[in-house]
Amino acid sequence: MSGTKSGKKSLVKKKSLFDHVNQVTSVQNPNYWEDILDEDKKTWSNYMVNRFLSMKSDWIELVNEVQKYTLEPKELYKVYTSILPKKKQWLRYIKGDKKMDYPKWVYEIVAKDMQSSMREAVAAVEIYVMSAGGQLELADILFKYGTEEKEVRKLGLI
């Protein structure tokens, strides 16, 4: 038997993105990553955790800096729990509109630079554009991949 009188397995709800974000902001258990099941670790997404945390305007620049590094989920958890205040946060998720604000090649360059999907690149461009100094960082990425200055000027990044 599996621990219940009826012999049925007890159903434990898998951790969701919201559970992970709650851990990062208000619980901050130092052993969280060791305590959760491998199945729960699979529901963690650095991209989505960064995206949700960036919804708090005070944290946009911090998230922008942290996401530049390729961190394992456990490392990202430790970074955020050591920096962010331990407090219940209400993070309103702002959906991006379906239209792209920039030509497709901009997102392709960002995806290449981040080694990510187009979806993640679109979100990253949104974050760059919203954060102070982020437009210049985006311009630097485009220059890094050979984009001419006049093209970057047309986009309004410099």
Buried (B, 14 or more C-beta within 10 A) or exposed (E): EEEEEEEEEEEEEEBEBEBBBBBBBEEBEEEBBEEBEEEBEEBBBBBBBBBBBBBBEEBBBBBBEBBEEEBEBEEBBBBBBEEBEEEEBEBEEEEEEEEEBBEEEBBEBBBEBBEBEEEBBBBBBBBBBBBEEBBEBBBEBBBEEEBEEEBBEEBEBE
